[in-house]
Amino acid sequence: MDFSLLGVLTNYGNGFFLYAFLPQLLFQLLFKGYVWCTGRGRLTREEKQSIQKRLIFMVGFPVFIWYVWTSLEVGNNYYEILQVGYGAEMSQIKRNFRKLSKDYHPDKGGDPLLFIKLRESYETLKDMDDFRPMYNLYGPTVRQECSHCRTAEDYYWNFKFPQQVSFVIGGFFVLWFFGSRFPRFQFAMFMGAILVIESILIFTDPTLPWFIQLLPFELFAALHLLWGIAISAQIMLNNVYSGDDTRSDREILLEMEVNSQNMLNIMHELTIMHDCNLQDPMNRKRVVDLLHRRDLVFKKLSKNPREMECFMVPNQFAFNLEQDKGGKWHLIGEMKNSDESEDKKQR
């Protein structure tokens, strides 16, 4: 068994980037771009969720439908190219190949690419004992990627098994990485079901998917695609639809009581500190001086408290302040209202 750890990590990295990281990154860029274009300032959690839900319905769902549609539009398999059934005999394959090769031969005006695809299909399906069964299970790339394989065990251990290992590693990493709100058990069961289906078709009867007009490798690809799409959708919706609170009423009341007790303790400590400062003449003088300087700095907002946001740091609950050479602090910002300009004119 030629087991390549680098190949496993490469497959895992590609899958994680495609299904877990890239959708979240694009969604966040779309959200920030929408907020910037609309000129919105600070947003509450409810406003953020409202905008994100709107983007999901206007952009996310159409992109999701388009991605699923294009991903499922796989090219014709070798049986469809030769226009034979999945259980076709060798005589029928030869007969259809001779008939179609006359139509697609380049010397008779046919498409050279289609003729090459036709010959490739015939070369694969005519080998009833080796290449044809492996093509049914693993797809058209197995012949190039596992050219040194000779038996069914070689194909599995050198081609399919590394893919399954990377799928398991990547799946469990995603389930562990994305928080407790992620439905880990359900996705773990889904991942296990995919591996069980693959094992059944590889080691028992690979003809089971024929009744839904799919080859085994096409069914594997569809299941992995469904897994990746479900992961991507769950990651994007995880922060938007947080779900109901599963805690009991008693647990919620206990948490409220603990938080209230903590707030009372903080208020008690602040009261003691305040009393101590006022009892000391020096500290009392410093407190009065600090309050006076604070009033001077924030004098601009005394008449216009609604303009507070004009003087705050973007996306932070902090004021824009600067200190001059004399050590005095000044509030930075521009008033939207014209109250100050009117006062200057009156003066």
C-alpha positions as CSV (number, residue, x, y, z in Angstrom):
1,M,0.0,0.0,0.0
2,D,1.5,3.3,-1.1
3,F,-0.2,5.6,1.4
4,S,0.6,9.3,0.8
5,L,0.1,11.5,3.9
6,L,0.8,14.6,1.7
7,G,-2.1,13.6,-0.6
8,V,-4.4,13.1,2.4
9,L,-3.6,16.5,3.8
10,T,-3.9,18.1,0.3
11,N,-7.4,16.6,-0.2
12,Y,-8.4,17.7,3.3
13,G,-7.1,21.2,2.9
14,N,-8.9,21.6,-0.4
15,G,-12.1,20.4,1.0
16,F,-11.9,22.5,4.1
17,F,-11.1,25.7,2.1
18,L,-13.9,25.0,-0.4
19,Y,-16.7,24.1,1.9
20,A,-15.9,25.7,5.3
21,F,-13.6,28.7,4.9
22,L,-14.4,30.2,1.4
23,P,-18.3,30.5,1.9
24,Q,-17.8,32.2,5.3
25,L,-15.2,34.6,3.9
26,L,-17.3,35.5,0.9
27,F,-20.4,36.0,3.0
28,Q,-18.5,38.3,5.4
29,L,-17.1,40.3,2.6
30,L,-20.6,40.6,1.1
31,F,-22.0,41.7,4.4
32,K,-19.3,44.4,5.0
33,G,-19.7,45.6,1.5
34,Y,-23.4,46.0,1.9
35,V,-23.0,47.9,5.2
36,W,-20.4,50.2,3.6
37,C,-22.5,50.9,0.5
38,T,-25.6,51.7,2.5
39,G,-23.6,54.0,4.9
40,R,-24.7,52.2,8.0
41,G,-22.8,53.0,11.2
42,R,-22.8,50.9,14.3
43,L,-25.2,48.0,14.2
44,T,-26.8,46.1,17.0
45,R,-26.9,42.3,17.0
46,E,-30.5,42.4,15.8
47,E,-29.7,44.7,12.9
48,K,-26.8,42.6,11.9
49,Q,-28.9,39.4,11.8
50,S,-31.6,41.2,9.9
51,I,-29.2,42.3,7.2
52,Q,-27.6,38.9,7.1
53,K,-30.9,37.2,6.6
54,R,-31.8,39.6,3.8
55,L,-28.5,38.8,2.1
56,I,-29.0,35.1,2.5
57,F,-32.4,35.2,0.8
58,M,-31.4,37.7,-1.9
59,V,-27.9,36.3,-2.8
60,G,-27.2,33.2,-0.8
61,F,-30.1,31.0,-2.0
62,P,-29.7,31.9,-5.7
63,V,-26.0,31.2,-5.6
64,F,-26.7,28.0,-3.7
65,I,-29.2,26.8,-6.3
66,W,-26.8,27.7,-9.1
67,Y,-23.9,25.9,-7.5
68,V,-25.9,22.7,-7.0
69,W,-27.2,22.8,-10.5
70,T,-23.8,23.3,-12.1
71,S,-22.1,20.8,-9.8
72,L,-24.6,18.1,-10.7
73,E,-24.2,18.7,-14.4
74,V,-21.4,16.2,-14.8
75,G,-20.3,15.2,-18.3
76,N,-21.5,12.1,-20.0
77,N,-20.0,8.9,-18.6
78,Y,-18.4,6.3,-20.9
79,Y,-21.7,4.3,-21.2
80,E,-23.6,7.4,-22.3
81,I,-20.9,8.3,-24.8
82,L,-21.1,4.8,-26.4
83,Q,-24.9,4.8,-26.0
84,V,-25.1,1.5,-24.2
85,G,-26.5,0.3,-20.9
86,Y,-24.5,-0.2,-17.7
87,G,-24.7,-3.9,-18.1
88,A,-24.0,-4.0,-21.8
89,E,-22.2,-7.0,-23.2
90,M,-18.9,-6.7,-25.2
91,S,-20.6,-7.4,-28.5
92,Q,-23.0,-4.4,-28.1
93,I,-20.1,-2.1,-27.0
94,K,-18.1,-3.1,-30.1
95,R,-21.1,-2.6,-32.4
96,N,-21.9,0.8,-31.1
97,F,-18.3,1.9,-31.1
98,R,-17.9,1.0,-34.8
99,K,-21.1,2.8,-35.6
100,L,-20.3,5.9,-33.7
101,S,-16.7,6.0,-34.8
102,K,-17.8,6.4,-38.4
103,D,-19.9,9.5,-37.5
104,Y,-17.2,11.1,-35.3
105,H,-14.1,10.2,-37.3
106,P,-12.1,13.4,-38.1
107,D,-11.5,12.2,-41.7
108,K,-15.3,12.2,-42.2
109,G,-15.8,15.7,-40.8
110,G,-16.4,14.6,-37.2
111,D,-15.2,16.3,-34.0
112,P,-11.7,15.2,-33.1
113,L,-12.3,15.7,-29.4
114,L,-15.4,13.6,-29.4
115,F,-13.6,10.9,-31.3
116,I,-10.8,10.8,-28.8
117,K,-13.4,10.6,-26.0
118,L,-15.2,7.8,-27.8
119,R,-12.0,5.8,-28.2
120,E,-11.1,6.3,-24.6
121,S,-14.6,5.1,-23.6
122,Y,-14.2,2.0,-25.7
123,E,-10.7,1.2,-24.4
124,T,-12.0,1.4,-20.8
125,L,-15.2,-0.5,-21.2
126,K,-13.9,-3.3,-23.3
127,D,-11.6,-4.5,-20.5
128,M,-14.4,-6.3,-18.6
129,D,-12.2,-7.7,-15.9
130,D,-10.0,-4.8,-14.9
131,F,-10.5,-1.2,-16.0
132,R,-14.3,-1.4,-16.4
133,P,-15.1,-2.4,-12.8
134,M,-12.6,0.1,-11.5
135,Y,-14.1,2.9,-13.7
136,N,-17.6,2.1,-12.3
137,L,-16.3,2.5,-8.8
138,Y,-13.8,5.3,-9.0
139,G,-14.4,7.3,-12.1
140,P,-12.3,8.1,-15.2
141,T,-9.3,9.6,-13.4
142,V,-8.4,6.3,-11.6
143,R,-6.6,5.0,-14.7
144,Q,-4.1,7.9,-14.7
145,E,-3.8,8.5,-11.0
146,C,-3.3,4.8,-10.2
147,S,-1.5,3.5,-13.3
148,H,0.7,1.1,-11.2
149,C,-2.4,-0.6,-9.7
150,R,-3.2,-4.2,-10.8
151,T,-5.8,-5.6,-8.4
152,A,-9.0,-4.3,-6.8
153,E,-7.2,-4.1,-3.5
154,D,-4.5,-1.9,-5.1
155,Y,-7.1,0.5,-6.5
156,Y,-8.8,0.8,-3.1
157,W,-5.8,1.3,-0.9
158,N,-3.9,3.6,-3.2
159,F,-6.8,5.6,-4.6
160,K,-10.0,5.5,-2.6
161,F,-8.7,4.9,1.0
162,P,-6.6,8.2,1.1
163,Q,-9.7,10.1,0.0
164,Q,-11.8,8.5,2.8
165,V,-9.1,9.3,5.4
166,S,-8.9,13.0,4.3
167,F,-12.8,13.1,4.3
168,V,-12.9,11.8,7.9
169,I,-10.1,14.1,9.1
170,G,-11.6,17.2,7.5
171,G,-15.1,16.3,8.6
172,F,-14.2,15.8,12.3
173,F,-12.1,19.0,12.3
174,V,-15.0,21.0,10.9
175,L,-17.4,19.5,13.5
176,W,-14.9,20.3,16.3
177,F,-13.9,23.7,15.1
178,F,-17.3,25.3,14.7
179,G,-18.8,25.8,18.2
180,S,-21.3,23.9,20.3
181,R,-24.3,25.2,18.4
182,F,-23.2,23.1,15.4
183,P,-25.3,19.9,15.1
184,R,-22.2,17.7,15.5
185,F,-24.0,14.4,16.1
186,Q,-26.3,14.7,13.0
187,F,-23.4,15.6,10.7
188,A,-21.2,12.8,12.2
189,M,-24.0,10.3,11.4
190,F,-24.3,11.7,7.9
191,M,-20.5,11.3,7.4
192,G,-20.6,7.8,8.7
193,A,-23.6,6.9,6.4
194,I,-21.5,8.1,3.4
195,L,-18.6,5.9,4.4
196,V,-20.9,2.9,4.9
197,I,-22.6,3.4,1.5
198,E,-19.2,3.6,-0.2
199,S,-17.9,0.4,1.6
200,I,-21.1,-1.5,0.6
201,L,-20.8,-0.6,-3.0
202,I,-17.0,-1.2,-3.2
203,F,-16.9,-4.6,-1.4
204,T,-20.3,-6.1,-2.2
205,D,-22.5,-5.1,-5.2
206,P,-21.5,-2.1,-7.2
207,T,-24.6,-2.4,-9.4
208,L,-27.0,-1.1,-6.7
209,P,-27.1,2.5,-7.9
210,W,-28.0,1.5,-11.4
211,F,-31.7,1.7,-10.7
212,I,-31.3,5.5,-10.1
213,Q,-29.3,5.8,-13.4
214,L,-26.0,6.5,-11.6
215,L,-22.7,4.7,-11.5
216,P,-21.1,4.2,-8.0
217,F,-18.5,7.0,-8.5
218,E,-21.3,9.4,-9.5
219,L,-23.2,8.5,-6.4
220,F,-20.1,9.0,-4.3
221,A,-19.5,12.5,-5.8
222,A,-23.2,13.4,-5.2
223,L,-23.0,12.4,-1.5
224,H,-19.8,14.3,-0.9
225,L,-21.3,17.3,-2.7
226,L,-24.4,17.1,-0.5
227,W,-22.2,16.9,2.6
228,G,-20.1,19.9,1.6
229,I,-23.2,22.0,0.8
230,A,-24.8,21.1,4.1
231,I,-21.6,22.1,6.0
232,S,-21.4,25.4,4.1
233,A,-25.0,26.3,4.7
234,Q,-24.8,25.4,8.4
235,I,-21.7,27.5,8.9
236,M,-23.2,30.6,7.2
237,L,-26.6,30.2,9.0
238,N,-25.0,29.4,12.4
239,N,-24.5,33.1,13.4
240,V,-27.7,34.3,11.7
241,Y,-30.2,31.7,13.0
242,S,-28.9,31.0,16.5
243,G,-31.9,28.9,17.3
244,D,-34.0,28.7,20.5
245,D,-32.5,28.7,24.0
246,T,-32.5,25.1,25.1
247,R,-31.9,25.9,28.8
248,S,-34.7,25.3,31.3
249,D,-36.4,28.1,33.1
250,R,-34.6,27.3,36.3
251,E,-31.2,27.5,34.6
252,I,-32.1,30.9,33.1
253,L,-33.3,32.3,36.4
254,L,-30.2,31.0,38.2
255,E,-27.9,32.7,35.6
256,M,-29.9,36.0,36.0
257,E,-29.5,35.7,39.8
258,V,-25.7,35.2,39.5
259,N,-25.4,38.1,37.1
260,S,-27.4,40.4,39.4
261,Q,-25.3,39.4,42.4
262,N,-22.1,40.2,40.4
263,M,-23.5,43.6,39.5
264,L,-24.4,44.3,43.1
265,N,-20.9,43.4,44.2
266,I,-19.4,45.8,41.7
267,M,-21.7,48.6,42.7
268,H,-20.8,48.0,46.4
269,E,-17.1,48.2,45.6
270,L,-17.5,51.4,43.6
271,T,-19.5,52.9,46.5
272,I,-16.7,52.1,49.0
273,M,-14.1,53.6,46.6
274,H,-16.2,56.7,46.2
275,D,-16.6,57.2,49.9
276,C,-12.9,56.7,50.5
277,N,-12.0,59.3,47.8
278,L,-14.3,61.9,49.2
279,Q,-13.0,61.5,52.8
280,D,-9.5,62.3,51.7
281,P,-9.2,66.1,50.9
282,M,-6.5,65.4,48.3
283,N,-8.4,62.7,46.5
284,R,-11.6,64.8,46.7
285,K,-9.8,67.7,45.0
286,R,-8.4,65.4,42.3
287,V,-11.9,64.0,41.6
288,V,-13.4,67.5,41.3
289,D,-10.6,68.6,39.0
290,L,-11.0,65.5,36.8
291,L,-14.8,66.1,36.6
292,H,-14.2,69.8,35.6
293,R,-11.7,68.8,32.9
294,R,-14.1,66.1,31.6
295,D,-16.9,68.7,31.3
296,L,-14.6,71.0,29.3
297,V,-13.7,68.2,26.9
298,F,-17.2,67.1,26.3
299,K,-18.7,70.6,26.3
300,K,-19.6,70.1,22.6
301,L,-22.0,67.4,23.5
302,S,-23.7,69.2,26.4
303,K,-26.3,70.7,24.1
304,N,-26.4,68.0,21.4
305,P,-26.1,64.6,23.1
306,R,-27.6,62.9,20.0
307,E,-24.5,63.8,18.1
308,M,-22.4,61.5,20.3
309,E,-21.7,59.1,17.4
310,C,-20.0,61.8,15.4
311,F,-17.1,61.9,17.9
312,M,-16.7,58.1,18.4
313,V,-14.2,55.7,16.9
314,P,-15.7,53.7,14.0
315,N,-17.0,50.3,15.2
316,Q,-15.9,51.0,18.8
317,F,-17.6,52.4,21.8
318,A,-14.8,54.9,22.5
319,F,-14.4,58.7,21.8
320,N,-11.9,60.3,19.5
321,L,-9.6,62.3,21.7
322,E,-6.3,64.0,21.2
323,Q,-3.9,65.7,23.6
324,D,-2.2,69.0,22.6
325,K,1.3,70.2,23.6
326,G,-0.1,71.8,26.8
327,G,-1.4,68.5,28.0
328,K,-5.1,69.4,27.4
329,W,-7.4,66.8,25.8
330,H,-9.8,67.8,23.0
331,L,-12.7,65.9,21.4
332,I,-12.3,65.3,17.7
333,G,-15.3,65.2,15.4
334,E,-17.8,67.3,13.4
335,M,-21.3,68.2,14.5
336,K,-24.0,67.3,12.1
337,N,-26.3,69.9,13.6
338,S,-25.6,73.6,13.1
339,D,-26.1,74.6,16.8
340,E,-22.5,75.7,17.3
341,S,-22.4,77.7,14.1
342,E,-25.6,79.5,15.1
343,D,-24.1,80.3,18.5
344,K,-21.0,81.8,16.9
345,K,-23.2,83.9,14.6
346,Q,-25.2,85.2,17.5
347,R,-22.0,86.1,19.4
